[in-house]
């Protein structure tokens, strides 16, 4: 019967690879060694020379010499025999492999001759090992296919998850932008409403102020009969200059005309322009052509009469640079 080394060599494995595989698998048989070779075919040291591990020699007595060497046995030992199962083994290496595989420890030298294996038996064993090798390779290929399918499935799932996450992120971003736009519109609406309320309040204040001034003038006329003419002239002068009529020229050439109180600030004029302009909503500045003057931010809180716009004036709207 061929040894495990011979079986592996006949299958096409080099001797040093066969020895390395058997040593690394504890000499548990050609099939296990073949599986080890298939699994470690890419090892960097697989083709390096292999030195058999040093071990004791089966059949040696306690004095370190065999019975044949001492001359106690007149017959020549031709093989080793496992006393536990009766299997005949050709070399000490075969006995070590047998001991490692079957856990047998009792061996002796034997004069029996190993029955040589026939070519048919050798071919049959080789065919069996080749079939096992094909089956092993087939199983390995099937396993690799399954792993490839699994990896592809994982890749697709990851791609789908990434796409969904990206879509959710875009939706969240769009929602955020929509919320911000809606908030801006609400703020703009509130600002316009505040301007309208302020204009209405200014109108009421101007009307109330005009009524009060009229009442004061009438009271003054009744109380001061002796100076009626002078008082009337003064009252008329005050009435004429209590209001300011402004002609406002927009950037598109159109003109707005509005009357304001002489004590109203220039900021009221600015609010009126923002609410009634027809030339867009770009930032703008106010100026007069004669005498030429560009009003600053500090001028916005000053009354119209202090700015020299009473009783009437022309205001020009210009785009802010």
BELRA-V19597 format. One record per residue. N is the residue number from 1. RES is the residue in three letters. PHI is phi in whole degrees, 0 to 359 (* if undefined). PSI is psi as a letter, one per 20 degrees, with the letter a starting at -180 (999 if undefined). Layout:
# BELRA-V19597
n = [N,N]
res = [RES,RES]
phi = [PHI,PHI]
psi = [PSI,PSI]
This chain:
# BELRA-V19597
n = [1,2,3,4,5,6,7,8,9,10,11,12,13,14,15,16,17,18,19,20,21,22,23,24,25,26,27,28,29,30,31,32,33,34,35,36,37,38,39,40,41,42,43,44,45,46,47,48,49,50,51,52,53,54,55,56,57,58,59,60,61,62,63,64,65,66,67,68,69,70,71,72,73,74,75,76,77,78,79,80,81,82,83,84,85,86,87,88,89,90,91,92,93,94,95,96,97,98,99,100,101,102,103,104,105,106,107,108,109,110,111,112,113,114,115,116,117,118,119,120,121,122,123,124,125,126,127,128,129,130,131,132,133,134,135,136,137,138,139,140,141,142,143,144,145,146,147,148,149,150,151,152,153,154,155,156,157,158,159,160,161,162,163,164,165,166,167,168,169,170,171,172,173,174,175,176,177,178,179,180,181,182,183,184,185,186,187,188,189,190,191,192,193,194,195,196,197,198,199,200,201,202,203,204,205,206,207,208,209,210,211,212,213,214,215,216,217,218,219,220,221,222,223,224,225,226,227,228,229,230,231,232,233,234,235,236,237,238,239,240,241,242,243,244,245,246,247,248,249,250,251,252,253,254,255,256,257,258,259,260,261,262,263,264,265,266,267,268,269,270,271,272,273,274,275,276,277,278,279,280,281,282,283,284,285,286,287,288,289,290,291,292,293,294,295,296,297,298,299,300,301,302,303,304,305,306,307,308,309,310,311,312,313,314,315,316,317,318,319,320,321]
res = [UNK,UNK,UNK,UNK,UNK,UNK,UNK,UNK,UNK,UNK,UNK,UNK,UNK,UNK,UNK,UNK,UNK,UNK,UNK,UNK,UNK,UNK,UNK,UNK,UNK,UNK,UNK,UNK,UNK,UNK,UNK,UNK,UNK,UNK,UNK,UNK,UNK,UNK,UNK,UNK,UNK,UNK,UNK,UNK,UNK,UNK,UNK,UNK,UNK,UNK,UNK,UNK,UNK,UNK,UNK,UNK,UNK,UNK,UNK,UNK,UNK,UNK,UNK,UNK,UNK,UNK,UNK,UNK,UNK,UNK,UNK,UNK,UNK,UNK,UNK,UNK,UNK,UNK,UNK,UNK,UNK,UNK,UNK,UNK,UNK,UNK,UNK,UNK,UNK,UNK,UNK,UNK,UNK,UNK,UNK,UNK,UNK,UNK,UNK,UNK,UNK,UNK,UNK,UNK,UNK,UNK,UNK,UNK,UNK,UNK,UNK,UNK,UNK,UNK,UNK,UNK,UNK,UNK,UNK,UNK,UNK,UNK,UNK,UNK,UNK,UNK,UNK,UNK,UNK,UNK,UNK,UNK,UNK,UNK,UNK,UNK,UNK,UNK,UNK,UNK,UNK,UNK,UNK,UNK,UNK,UNK,UNK,UNK,UNK,UNK,UNK,UNK,UNK,UNK,UNK,UNK,UNK,UNK,UNK,UNK,UNK,UNK,UNK,UNK,UNK,UNK,UNK,UNK,UNK,UNK,UNK,UNK,UNK,UNK,UNK,UNK,UNK,UNK,UNK,UNK,UNK,UNK,UNK,UNK,UNK,UNK,UNK,UNK,UNK,UNK,UNK,UNK,UNK,UNK,UNK,UNK,UNK,UNK,UNK,UNK,UNK,UNK,UNK,UNK,UNK,UNK,UNK,UNK,UNK,UNK,UNK,UNK,UNK,UNK,UNK,UNK,UNK,UNK,UNK,UNK,UNK,UNK,UNK,UNK,UNK,UNK,UNK,UNK,UNK,UNK,UNK,UNK,UNK,UNK,UNK,UNK,UNK,UNK,UNK,UNK,UNK,UNK,UNK,UNK,UNK,UNK,UNK,UNK,UNK,UNK,UNK,UNK,UNK,UNK,UNK,UNK,UNK,UNK,UNK,UNK,UNK,UNK,UNK,UNK,UNK,UNK,UNK,UNK,UNK,UNK,UNK,UNK,UNK,UNK,UNK,UNK,UNK,UNK,UNK,UNK,UNK,UNK,UNK,UNK,UNK,UNK,UNK,UNK,UNK,UNK,UNK,UNK,UNK,UNK,UNK,UNK,UNK,UNK,UNK,UNK,UNK,UNK,UNK,UNK,UNK,UNK,UNK,UNK,UNK,UNK,UNK,UNK,UNK,UNK,UNK,UNK,UNK,UNK,UNK,UNK,UNK]
phi = [*,292,285,298,299,296,297,293,295,296,281,111,276,297,299,293,289,298,296,298,295,296,294,285,257,72,56,261,122,293,295,294,297,297,298,296,297,294,282,244,294,260,297,294,257,294,260,283,302,243,260,300,293,286,210,284,259,296,95,277,272,289,273,91,229,278,296,292,295,278,82,285,249,289,265,280,283,256,196,249,234,278,288,274,237,80,285,269,234,283,231,297,299,295,294,296,296,297,296,292,281,254,61,268,236,256,235,213,281,224,268,290,264,290,288,295,281,282,299,295,296,297,295,296,296,296,297,298,294,295,296,296,297,297,297,295,295,297,297,295,296,297,297,296,297,297,296,296,297,296,297,295,296,297,298,295,298,296,298,295,296,296,296,295,297,295,297,297,296,296,297,296,294,296,296,297,297,296,297,295,296,296,294,297,296,296,296,295,296,295,297,298,294,296,297,298,297,295,296,296,296,297,298,297,296,295,294,295,294,295,296,296,296,295,295,297,295,296,294,293,295,288,279,240,289,293,248,298,294,297,294,297,298,295,295,295,297,296,294,296,264,282,235,226,262,244,253,250,261,276,290,267,96,283,233,247,234,206,257,235,288,296,265,291,279,295,295,295,296,297,298,298,294,299,277,238,290,237,251,103,231,289,301,216,236,243,206,243,274,212,291,290,207,258,284,265,296,294,287,294,267,275,290,293,290,287,269,78,258,262,273,207,196,249,253,250,267,235,290,286,280]
psi = [p,q,r,h,g,h,g,h,g,h,i,j,q,q,g,h,g,g,g,g,g,g,g,i,j,k,l,j,r,h,g,g,g,g,h,g,g,h,h,k,h,j,q,h,j,h,j,q,q,p,p,p,q,p,r,r,p,q,i,p,a,i,i,j,q,r,h,g,h,i,j,h,o,i,q,p,p,i,r,q,p,o,i,h,i,j,p,p,p,g,r,h,h,h,h,g,g,g,g,h,g,i,k,q,i,o,q,r,q,q,j,q,p,p,o,q,p,r,h,g,g,g,h,g,h,g,g,g,h,h,g,h,g,g,g,g,g,g,h,g,g,g,g,h,g,g,h,g,g,g,g,h,g,g,g,g,g,g,g,g,g,g,g,g,g,g,g,h,g,g,g,h,g,g,g,g,g,g,g,g,g,h,g,g,g,g,h,g,g,h,g,h,h,g,g,g,g,h,g,g,g,h,g,g,g,g,g,g,h,g,g,g,h,g,h,h,g,h,h,h,h,h,h,m,h,h,l,g,g,g,h,g,g,g,g,g,g,h,g,h,j,i,r,p,p,p,o,o,p,r,h,j,i,r,p,q,p,q,p,r,q,h,i,q,r,h,h,h,g,g,g,g,g,h,h,j,q,j,k,a,k,q,q,r,r,q,r,q,h,o,q,p,p,p,p,a,h,h,i,h,i,q,q,h,h,h,j,k,i,q,i,q,r,p,p,p,p,q,p,p,999]
